């Protein structure tokens, strides 16, 4: 088949049929799903020179095919569809960069020992894992898998590693076991897909045998609604920066890092929307900018540039401790988020609304909310304002008492909350 026929085969309605002669196409998952070619055919990628696909009878193999210092170089990257075209292309790019600089990549030719520690950065890059999570995974390997982090990954198939995982699961807390189990399981899958291995995670067998601890339970909330007046009084004694941070975190339901990382450019004053580009779930988030939130952020944004953080001169790690020293009941920052969710549930707001405010995903089996129901920031504006009003009302029990209004909890419903919050 000539080249013109091959290129005509790239149209959406045509199934590419290729001979064993090397061809050049724009590789994509969609193309490979409808590809019909003889086993042994090698297809070069039009986007990334040196990135190729070898067609097999049952699976297709990604590889790098180029030259290093005048000598041919071949390196297997992984198998499709376990590794997508985009993932394989991302893995191939640094390898080709080394080749073109005249360096033979590690793992090529006579293989250099691959370890968990060495594979972690490539795994994290391929999965788009945040740097904070990478540091946590490095700590897990360094602390709980010290002997195995620098050992060859082939050692993961030995009885010694299985015994180590069993002791780890039996001696550590449920939360750390969950993280360790997830990390080892994910890296085993990655090594199998990218490096054509056949490893098994010992934790899968331990789970099947019932030898893993029960799932870690969420930590109980320390700050209760009855504690809000005392909490509010203590927060008002803090410097303005810390006070604003705690109040915004309470009223928005944001995670502590999401509140601390807000930049001036993330605030859309005209549309009255607050954007959170970096989140725990790696899914950008947005919230309606209510009047109380806007008041806090306007005060914090004075004199700052667009790229500046509005809470840049404050440590989120220590702000709860500062409030407790000022007289607040013992609490964790995550309690503020839980309180907002509790009040929202009590007011009767639906799961979709609360998930949208808290930036939670619906369960995989929940097809309705994962694929059909779409809730925008504007859709949750009124519910969020209602929740904030109730939280402020409960906090204002203390403010009313200190201003000698002699109000009881039932009579505070008629108090002008916003007026009492003005400083």
Secondary structure, DSSP 8 states (H G I E B T S, - for coil): --HHHHHHTTSTTS--EE-SS-EEE---HHHHHT-EE-TT-EEEESSSTTEEEE--SS-EEEEEEEEETTEEEEEEEEEETTS-HHHHHHHHHHHHHHHHTT---TTSSS----BHHHHHHHHHHHHT--HHHHHHHHHHHHHHSHHHHSSBGGGGGSHHHHHHHHHHHHHS-HHHHHHHHHHHHHHHHHHHHHS------HHHHHHHTT-S------------GGGHHHHHHHHHTS-HHHHHHHHHHHHH---HHHHHT-BGGGEETTTTEEEE-S-TTSS-EEEE--HHHHHHHHHHHTT--TTSBTTTT--TTTHHHHHHHTT--S--HHHHHHHHHHHHHHTT--HHHHHHHHT----TT-HIIIII----TGGGHHHHHHHHHHHHHHHHHHHHHHTT----TTGGGGS-HHHHH--
